């Protein structure tokens, strides 16, 4: 029996990797929806000729109607330069887009997954961050359109679940990287790799001591699959999906330099406002609920695969 699946934001980095995995099951009919603000047609080009794949150009700020069994809501610019350029649209995508996708899920009795983010924790006073932590977020800063937009989206998901009985799943994605990233998206992994490949100075903000935990996209997809198809539908999350191995920005820059080679130098620039000092997921809930899920691809292997992809983009 055919299962109809909608991936909102399906031409983006994570969305396109998810689409590519979902179409491998011939019983899935995958509808990829994207307004192409940060999504790229080249990410889904290999899928366009498949009989169980369809692309629809649509902005989820506007309602959308179709028969559907599952919805993955990955629609929102996650690139800091992109959401800084269009903050009002970013909030509307998070809020109006979530309402439209939740209405569609409710009408179809479909299960809907929200791709939330570690940014809901803000600049955390708890380390590592567990799902019980409420966060430390500036509501009026330059990053607030994304951080607070995602927090409001989570509110909407749980209100729909409680009031309308909507079948929801909420994941909080920590820094993820891999093929199909936009080389110019302004995220730290893509920035460092592209600077090294071009022989440019590698730009580290602050003194490089701030930390992140980097997850390769294939590990994330495994967690997404286990969450969406959980044996207990009542397990809604939120659940952290990330790699608990923590690295400083300086360590990441040095690792990229080691793997790419060349003559790039590391240079330091002032730290942007509201940039979190530490970021590391507590994944004990995911390990307990998602069949002992945990990342298996370590940083060096993942960076090597990502470097190989970016070389094709030069």
C-alpha positions in Angstrom: 0.0 0.0 0.0 1.4 3.4 -1.0 2.4 5.8 1.8 2.2 9.4 0.8 4.9 11.5 2.5 5.3 15.3 2.4 8.8 16.8 3.1 8.4 20.6 3.5 11.8 22.2 2.9 12.7 19.1 0.9 15.2 20.8 -1.4 17.3 22.0 1.5 20.3 20.3 3.0 18.7 17.9 5.4 15.4 17.8 3.5 17.0 16.6 0.3 19.0 13.9 2.1 15.8 12.8 3.7 13.9 12.7 0.4 16.8 10.6 -1.2 16.4 8.1 1.6 12.6 7.9 1.6 12.3 7.3 -2.1 14.5 4.1 -1.8 11.3 2.5 -0.4 9.2 2.0 -3.5 6.0 2.0 -1.3 6.7 5.6 -0.4 5.4 8.4 -2.7 7.4 11.5 -1.7 6.2 15.0 -2.3 9.1 17.5 -1.9 7.8 21.0 -1.2 10.1 24.0 -1.2 10.0 27.7 -2.0 13.7 27.6 -3.0 14.7 30.5 -0.8 17.6 28.4 0.5 16.7 25.1 -1.0 18.4 24.2 -4.3 17.1 22.2 -7.2 20.5 20.6 -7.7 20.0 18.9 -4.4 17.0 16.9 -5.7 18.0 16.7 -9.4 18.8 12.9 -9.2 15.3 12.3 -7.8 13.2 14.2 -10.4 12.9 11.3 -12.8 11.7 8.8 -10.2 8.1 7.7 -10.4 7.6 7.9 -6.6 8.9 11.5 -6.3 7.3 14.8 -7.0 8.6 18.4 -6.6 6.1 21.2 -5.7 7.3 24.8 -5.5 5.3 26.2 -2.6 5.8 28.4 0.4 4.3 26.9 3.6 3.3 30.4 4.8 0.3 29.7 2.4 -2.1 26.7 3.1 -1.5 23.5 1.1 -4.0 20.7 0.6 -3.4 17.1 -0.4 -4.0 13.6 0.8 -1.0 12.7 3.0 0.1 10.1 5.6 3.3 11.6 7.0 4.7 15.1 7.1 8.3 16.2 7.8 8.4 19.9 8.5 12.0 20.9 7.7 11.0 24.3 6.1 12.9 27.2 7.5 16.2 28.9 6.6 18.8 27.6 9.1 21.7 29.6 7.6 22.5 32.6 9.8 23.0 35.0 6.8 19.7 33.8 5.3 17.5 34.3 8.3 19.3 37.6 9.2 18.4 38.9 5.7 14.7 37.9 6.0 13.8 37.8 9.7 10.1 38.5 9.3 9.8 35.8 6.7 11.7 33.4 9.0 9.3 34.0 11.9 6.3 33.6 9.5 7.7 30.3 8.1 8.1 29.0 11.7 4.6 30.1 12.9 2.3 30.4 9.9 4.1 27.5 8.2 3.7 25.3 11.3 0.0 26.2 11.5 -0.6 25.3 7.8 1.3 22.0 8.1 -0.4 21.1 11.4 -3.8 21.8 9.8 -2.9 19.5 6.9 -1.8 16.8 9.3 -4.9 17.2 11.5 -7.3 17.0 8.4 -5.6 13.8 7.2 -4.9 12.2 10.6 -1.3 12.1 9.5 1.8 12.0 11.7 3.8 15.2 11.5 7.4 15.7 12.6 8.8 19.2 13.5 12.5 19.7 12.7 13.3 21.9 15.7 16.8 22.9 16.7 19.3 23.1 19.5 18.9 26.8 19.2 15.8 26.6 21.4 18.3 26.2 24.2 19.9 29.6 23.4 23.2 30.3 25.2 22.7 27.5 27.7 23.1 27.7 31.4 22.9 23.9 31.5 25.6 21.8 30.0 25.1 19.4 28.3 21.6 20.3 27.2 18.7 17.9 28.0 15.2 18.1 26.8 14.0 19.2 30.2 16.0 22.5 30.0 13.9 25.5 29.0 16.7 27.5 27.5 18.2 30.9 27.7 17.2 32.8 24.6 17.3 36.5 23.8 13.7 37.3 22.4 14.8 40.5 20.7 18.2 39.8 19.3 19.4 39.4 15.7 19.1 35.6 16.0 15.7 35.7 17.6 13.7 35.3 14.4 15.1 31.7 14.2 15.5 30.8 17.8 12.1 32.1 19.0 10.4 31.1 15.8 11.4 27.5 16.4 10.4 27.7 20.0 6.9 29.0 19.0 6.7 26.2 16.5 7.2 23.7 19.2 4.5 25.4 21.3 2.1 25.1 18.3 2.9 21.4 17.8 2.1 20.6 21.4 -1.0 22.8 21.6 -2.4 21.1 18.4 -1.5 17.7 20.0 -3.4 18.5 23.2 -6.3 20.4 21.8 -6.9 18.7 18.4 -5.3 15.3 18.9 -2.8 15.9 16.1 -0.2 13.1 15.9 3.1 14.9 16.4 6.9 14.2 16.7 9.4 16.9 17.7 13.1 16.5 17.2 15.8 19.0 18.2 18.6 18.9 15.7 22.2 19.8 16.8 24.8 21.0 14.4 24.6 18.8 11.4 26.8 18.7 8.3 27.4 16.7 5.1 26.7 16.6 1.3 24.1 19.0 -0.1 25.1 21.8 2.2 25.1 25.1 0.4 28.8 26.2 0.2 27.8 29.8 0.9 25.3 29.1 3.7 27.5 30.7 6.4 27.6 27.7 8.7 30.8 26.9 10.4 31.6 23.6 8.7 30.9 24.8 5.2 32.7 28.1 5.9 35.9 26.4 7.1 36.0 23.8 4.4 35.3 26.3 1.5 37.9 28.7 2.9 40.5 25.9 3.1 39.7 24.6 -0.4 40.1 28.1 -1.8 43.3 28.8 0.1 41.7 31.6 2.1 42.3 32.4 5.7 40.0 30.4 8.0 37.9 32.8 10.0 37.4 31.8 13.7 35.1 34.1 15.7 36.0 35.0 19.3 39.1 33.1 20.7 37.9 29.8 19.2 37.1 28.3 22.6 33.3 28.2 22.0 32.1 24.6 21.4 29.8 22.7 19.2 28.9 19.1 18.7 28.9 18.0 15.0 26.7 15.3 13.6 27.0 13.8 10.2 23.7 13.8 8.3 23.4 10.0 7.9 23.4 9.7 11.7 20.6 12.3 11.9 18.5 10.4 9.2 18.8 7.2 11.2 17.4 9.0 14.3 14.6 10.7 12.2 13.5 7.3 10.9 13.4 5.7 14.3 11.5 8.7 15.7 8.9 8.8 13.0 8.3 5.1 13.0 8.5 4.7 16.8 6.6 1.6 18.2 4.7 3.9 20.6 2.9 6.6 18.6 2.3 8.5 21.9 6.0 9.2 22.2 6.1 12.8 20.9 9.4 14.0 22.1 11.0 16.6 22.0 14.1 14.5 21.6 17.7 15.7 21.0 19.4 14.3 17.9 23.1 15.2 17.9 26.6 14.0 18.4 27.7 14.4 22.1 31.4 14.6 21.1 32.2 18.3 21.7 34.8 20.3 19.8 36.0 23.9 20.1 35.9 26.0 16.9 39.7 26.1 17.0 39.8 22.3 17.0 37.4 22.1 14.1 39.5 24.7 12.1 42.6 22.7 12.8 41.0 19.4 11.8 39.7 20.9 8.5 43.2 22.3 7.8 44.7 18.9 8.5 42.3 17.1 6.1 42.3 19.7 3.3 45.9 20.8 3.4 47.0 23.9 1.6 48.4 27.2 3.0 45.4 28.7 4.8 46.0 30.4 8.1 43.6 30.7 11.0 42.5 34.3 11.8 40.3 35.6 14.6 37.3 38.0 14.3 35.0 39.4 17.0 32.3 37.1 18.3 28.8 37.8 16.9 26.0 38.8 19.3 24.1 36.0 21.1 26.5 33.3 19.8 26.2 30.4 22.2 29.4 29.6 24.1 28.7 25.9 24.6 26.6 23.4 22.7 26.4 19.7 23.5 23.4 17.4 23.5 22.4 15.0 26.2 21.2 12.1 24.1 20.2 9.7 26.9 16.5 10.0 25.9 17.2 9.2 22.3 19.3 6.2 23.4 16.5 5.0 25.6 13.5 5.6 23.3 15.0 5.2 19.8 16.4 1.6 20.0 19.8 2.8 21.4 20.3 5.3 18.7 23.6 7.2 18.7 25.9 8.7 16.1 28.5 6.3 14.6 30.3 8.6 12.1 33.0 10.5 13.8 34.2 14.0 12.8 37.3 13.0 10.7 35.3 10.6 8.5 32.4 13.0 8.2 34.6 15.9 7.3 36.4 13.8 4.7 33.0 13.0 3.0 31.9 16.6 3.2 35.2 17.9 1.7 34.8 15.4 -1.2 31.3 16.8 -1.8 32.4 20.5 -1.7 35.2 19.8 -4.2 32.5 18.9 -6.7 30.9 22.3 -6.0 34.0 24.5 -6.7 
